[in-house]
């Protein structure tokens, strides 16, 4: 069985005062290699997920180059014309990237 292709791994998140994701720190796939970490704003992150990119929560393993320990996929859920970023089995009315360190 082929290993599923990841397009990015979210390593850290920053929430605003309302509890929404303000920005994330992530690694993105650039063909066969991975980028250094990049900072993605909420709007960019939602656009990437809606365009079909597969983003996961997780962390980069030190000294292993492009090897990541991934946990949960990140999804966009629409609720009352508002979009929420969630991971894992989280259901609610705010953004929640479960297990991702907050910065």
C-alpha positions as a Markdown table, in Angstrom:
| # | Residue | x | y | z |
|---|---|---|---|---|
| 1 | Unk | 0.0 | 0.0 | 0.0 |
| 2 | Unk | 1.3 | 3.4 | -0.9 |
| 3 | Unk | 2.0 | 5.9 | 1.8 |
| 4 | Unk | -0.5 | 8.9 | 1.7 |
| 5 | Unk | 1.0 | 12.0 | 0.4 |
| 6 | Unk | 1.1 | 15.0 | 2.8 |
| 7 | Unk | 1.3 | 18.5 | 1.5 |
| 8 | Unk | 2.1 | 20.1 | 4.9 |
| 9 | Unk | 2.6 | 19.6 | 8.6 |
| 10 | Unk | 1.4 | 22.2 | 11.2 |
| 11 | Unk | 3.8 | 22.5 | 14.0 |
| 12 | Unk | 2.5 | 25.4 | 16.1 |
| 13 | Unk | -0.5 | 27.7 | 16.3 |
| 14 | Unk | -1.4 | 31.2 | 17.5 |
| 15 | Unk | -5.0 | 32.0 | 18.5 |
| 16 | Unk | -6.5 | 35.5 | 18.6 |
| 17 | Unk | -8.5 | 36.8 | 21.5 |
| 18 | Unk | -11.8 | 35.4 | 20.0 |
| 19 | Unk | -10.3 | 31.9 | 19.9 |
| 20 | Unk | -9.8 | 31.8 | 16.2 |
| 21 | Unk | -6.5 | 30.7 | 14.6 |
| 22 | Unk | -4.5 | 33.9 | 13.8 |
| 23 | Unk | -1.6 | 32.1 | 12.1 |
| 24 | Unk | 0.3 | 28.8 | 12.1 |
| 25 | Unk | 3.9 | 27.7 | 11.7 |
| 26 | Unk | 4.1 | 24.9 | 9.2 |
| 27 | Unk | 6.4 | 22.9 | 6.9 |
| 28 | Unk | 5.2 | 22.6 | 3.3 |
| 29 | Unk | 6.1 | 20.1 | 0.7 |
| 30 | Unk | 8.0 | 21.5 | -2.3 |
| 31 | Unk | 8.0 | 18.6 | -4.7 |
| 32 | Unk | 10.2 | 15.9 | -3.3 |
| 33 | Unk | 11.6 | 18.1 | -0.5 |
| 34 | Unk | 10.2 | 20.1 | 2.5 |
| 35 | Unk | 10.4 | 23.8 | 3.1 |
| 36 | Unk | 11.8 | 25.5 | 6.1 |
| 37 | Unk | 9.0 | 26.5 | 8.4 |
| 38 | Unk | 6.6 | 29.1 | 7.0 |
| 39 | Unk | 4.1 | 31.3 | 8.7 |
| 40 | Unk | 0.5 | 31.0 | 7.3 |
| 41 | Unk | -2.3 | 33.3 | 8.1 |
| 42 | Unk | -5.8 | 32.0 | 8.7 |
| 43 | Unk | -7.1 | 33.0 | 5.3 |
| 44 | Unk | -4.1 | 31.4 | 3.5 |
| 45 | Unk | -4.5 | 28.2 | 5.6 |
| 46 | Unk | -8.3 | 27.9 | 4.8 |
| 47 | Unk | -7.6 | 28.5 | 1.1 |
| 48 | Unk | -4.9 | 25.8 | 1.0 |
| 49 | Unk | -7.2 | 23.2 | 2.7 |
| 50 | Unk | -10.2 | 24.1 | 0.5 |
| 51 | Unk | -8.0 | 23.8 | -2.6 |
| 52 | Unk | -7.2 | 20.2 | -1.7 |
| 53 | Unk | -4.0 | 20.3 | 0.2 |
| 54 | Unk | -3.6 | 17.7 | 2.9 |
| 55 | Unk | -2.3 | 19.3 | 6.0 |
| 56 | Unk | -1.7 | 17.4 | 9.2 |
| 57 | Unk | -0.8 | 18.4 | 12.8 |
| 58 | Unk | 2.5 | 17.0 | 14.0 |
| 59 | Unk | 6.2 | 17.8 | 14.5 |
| 60 | Unk | 9.5 | 17.4 | 12.6 |
| 61 | Unk | 11.8 | 14.7 | 14.0 |
| 62 | Unk | 15.2 | 16.2 | 14.9 |
| 63 | Unk | 18.1 | 14.9 | 12.8 |
| 64 | Unk | 15.8 | 13.0 | 10.4 |
| 65 | Unk | 15.5 | 15.7 | 7.6 |
| 66 | Unk | 12.0 | 15.5 | 6.1 |
| 67 | Unk | 10.6 | 13.0 | 8.6 |
| 68 | Unk | 7.6 | 14.0 | 10.6 |
| 69 | Unk | 5.5 | 12.5 | 13.4 |
| 70 | Unk | 2.0 | 13.3 | 12.2 |
| 71 | Unk | -1.1 | 13.1 | 14.4 |
| 72 | Unk | -4.4 | 14.4 | 12.9 |
| 73 | Unk | -5.6 | 15.9 | 9.6 |
| 74 | Unk | -6.7 | 19.5 | 9.7 |
| 75 | Unk | -10.2 | 20.2 | 8.3 |
| 76 | Unk | -12.4 | 23.2 | 7.6 |
| 77 | Unk | -15.9 | 23.0 | 9.0 |
| 78 | Unk | -18.6 | 25.5 | 7.9 |
| 79 | Unk | -21.1 | 26.4 | 10.6 |
| 80 | Unk | -23.6 | 29.3 | 10.2 |
| 81 | Unk | -21.5 | 30.9 | 7.4 |
| 82 | Unk | -18.4 | 30.8 | 9.6 |
| 83 | Unk | -15.4 | 28.5 | 8.9 |
| 84 | Unk | -13.7 | 26.7 | 11.7 |
| 85 | Unk | -10.3 | 25.0 | 11.6 |
| 86 | Unk | -10.3 | 21.7 | 13.6 |
| 87 | Unk | -8.2 | 18.6 | 13.9 |
| 88 | Unk | -9.0 | 15.3 | 15.4 |
| 89 | Unk | -12.5 | 14.5 | 16.7 |
| 90 | Unk | -13.1 | 18.1 | 17.9 |
| 91 | Unk | -16.6 | 19.5 | 17.3 |
| 92 | Unk | -17.6 | 23.0 | 18.5 |
| 93 | Unk | -18.1 | 26.6 | 17.6 |
| 94 | Unk | -14.4 | 27.7 | 17.7 |
| 95 | Unk | -11.1 | 26.8 | 16.1 |
| 96 | Unk | -9.3 | 23.9 | 17.8 |
| 97 | Unk | -6.1 | 22.3 | 16.5 |
| 98 | Unk | -5.9 | 19.6 | 19.1 |
| 99 | Unk | -2.4 | 18.8 | 20.5 |
| 100 | Unk | -0.6 | 21.6 | 18.6 |
| 101 | Unk | 1.6 | 23.8 | 20.8 |
| 102 | Unk | 0.3 | 27.3 | 21.2 |
| 103 | Unk | 2.8 | 30.2 | 20.6 |
